[in-house]
Amino acid sequence: MILFKPQAGNRFTCIPRKYSTSAFMTIRDDSTNVSVDYILVPRVAGLGNILIDNDKFQVYNSTYTNLVEGHFYDLTIYVDDTKEVVIFKDRIFCTAQKDDIQILNDFYKLNKGQYDEYDGFNNDYIVI
């Protein structure tokens, strides 16, 4: 998933493997190997940092304010702070290219310029 910096309006939605009314989240920076833990509590009357809606979690921006632009992160959400039952895992990339994506429809591509794309219409391929 791509999260934008600054995180003023950021939030992400995930579908956990197991339903829980609260959760525990760990975000580990791949560059520095530093993990930051967060307690996720349900959002009621604007307080709390997750909104549970139809078995989906919406995690709000005030939860993960330590992201650095250009860094990759490993995101793990657990049922509780014992970190034994994993209910969601993902990878995060933090970027500040929000305006380019929304205005110019220019989405960030991790492997831009690394390979040539072929936009063919059939299933022909070449074996080397």
C-alpha positions as CSV (number, residue, x, y, z in Angstrom):
1,M,0.0,0.0,0.0
2,I,1.1,3.6,-0.6
3,L,0.7,6.1,2.2
4,F,1.2,9.8,1.6
5,K,3.4,12.3,3.5
6,P,2.3,14.5,5.2
7,Q,-0.4,12.4,6.8
8,A,-3.0,15.0,7.5
9,G,-5.8,13.1,5.7
10,N,-4.3,9.7,5.6
11,R,-6.2,6.6,6.6
12,F,-6.2,3.1,5.2
13,T,-8.7,0.3,5.2
14,C,-8.0,-3.3,5.8
15,I,-10.0,-6.5,6.2
16,P,-8.6,-8.5,9.1
17,R,-8.4,-12.3,9.1
18,K,-10.2,-12.4,12.4
19,Y,-12.8,-10.0,13.8
20,S,-11.6,-8.1,16.9
21,T,-13.0,-5.0,18.7
22,S,-9.5,-3.7,19.3
23,A,-6.1,-4.5,17.9
24,F,-2.3,-4.0,18.2
25,M,-0.3,-2.7,15.3
26,T,3.5,-2.8,14.6
27,I,5.2,-0.8,11.8
28,R,8.8,-1.7,11.1
29,D,11.0,0.5,9.1
30,D,13.0,-1.6,6.6
31,S,15.8,0.9,6.4
32,T,16.5,1.3,10.1
33,N,14.9,-1.9,11.4
34,V,13.1,0.2,14.1
35,S,9.7,-1.1,15.1
36,V,7.0,1.2,16.5
37,D,4.0,-0.3,18.3
38,Y,0.5,1.2,18.4
39,I,-2.6,0.2,20.3
40,L,-5.7,0.5,18.1
41,V,-8.9,1.3,19.9
42,P,-12.4,1.7,18.4
43,R,-13.4,5.2,17.2
44,V,-16.4,6.5,19.1
45,A,-17.6,10.1,18.8
46,G,-14.4,11.2,17.0
47,L,-12.1,9.6,19.6
48,G,-10.0,6.5,19.0
49,N,-8.0,5.5,16.0
50,I,-9.8,2.7,14.2
51,L,-13.3,2.7,12.8
52,I,-14.8,-0.8,12.6
53,D,-17.4,-0.9,9.8
54,N,-18.8,-4.2,8.4
55,D,-15.7,-6.1,9.6
56,K,-13.3,-3.7,8.0
57,F,-10.8,-1.6,9.9
58,Q,-10.2,2.0,8.9
59,V,-7.0,3.1,10.7
60,Y,-6.7,6.9,11.0
61,N,-3.6,9.0,10.4
62,S,-2.9,10.0,14.0
63,T,-1.9,6.4,14.6
64,Y,1.1,6.2,12.3
65,T,2.8,9.6,12.4
66,N,6.4,8.3,12.2
67,L,6.6,7.5,8.5
68,V,9.5,8.9,6.5
69,E,9.2,9.7,2.8
70,G,10.9,7.2,0.5
71,H,11.0,4.4,3.2
72,F,9.4,1.0,3.1
73,Y,7.7,-0.5,6.1
74,D,6.3,-3.8,7.2
75,L,2.8,-3.5,8.8
76,T,1.5,-6.2,11.1
77,I,-1.8,-6.0,13.0
78,Y,-2.3,-8.4,15.9
79,V,-5.3,-9.3,18.0
80,D,-3.6,-8.0,21.2
81,D,-0.2,-7.0,22.6
82,T,1.0,-10.6,23.0
83,K,1.7,-10.5,19.2
84,E,0.7,-14.2,18.9
85,V,-2.3,-14.0,16.5
86,V,-1.7,-12.0,13.3
87,I,-4.9,-10.7,11.7
88,F,-3.4,-8.5,8.9
89,K,0.0,-8.0,7.2
90,D,1.0,-5.6,4.5
91,R,3.9,-3.6,3.1
92,I,3.9,0.2,3.1
93,F,5.7,2.7,0.9
94,C,5.6,6.4,2.0
95,T,5.7,9.1,-0.6
96,A,4.8,12.8,-1.0
97,Q,3.6,12.5,-4.6
98,K,-0.1,12.9,-3.7
99,D,-0.7,15.9,-6.0
100,D,0.8,14.2,-9.0
101,I,-1.3,11.1,-8.5
102,Q,-4.6,12.9,-7.9
103,I,-4.2,15.8,-10.4
104,L,-2.2,14.3,-13.3
105,N,-3.3,10.6,-12.8
106,D,0.4,9.8,-12.6
107,F,0.6,6.9,-10.2
108,Y,3.9,6.1,-8.5
109,K,5.6,3.1,-10.0
110,L,8.2,1.3,-8.0
111,N,10.0,-0.3,-11.0
112,K,9.7,2.6,-13.4
113,G,12.3,2.3,-16.2
114,Q,13.4,-1.1,-15.0
115,Y,11.7,-3.1,-17.8
116,D,9.7,-2.6,-21.0
117,E,6.0,-3.1,-20.9
118,Y,4.3,-5.0,-23.7
119,D,0.7,-4.1,-24.3
120,G,-0.2,-7.0,-26.6
121,F,-3.6,-8.6,-27.1
122,N,-2.7,-12.2,-27.5
123,N,-0.8,-14.9,-25.5
124,D,2.2,-15.1,-27.8
125,Y,5.5,-15.2,-26.0
126,I,9.2,-15.8,-26.8
127,V,11.3,-18.3,-24.9
128,I,15.1,-17.5,-24.8
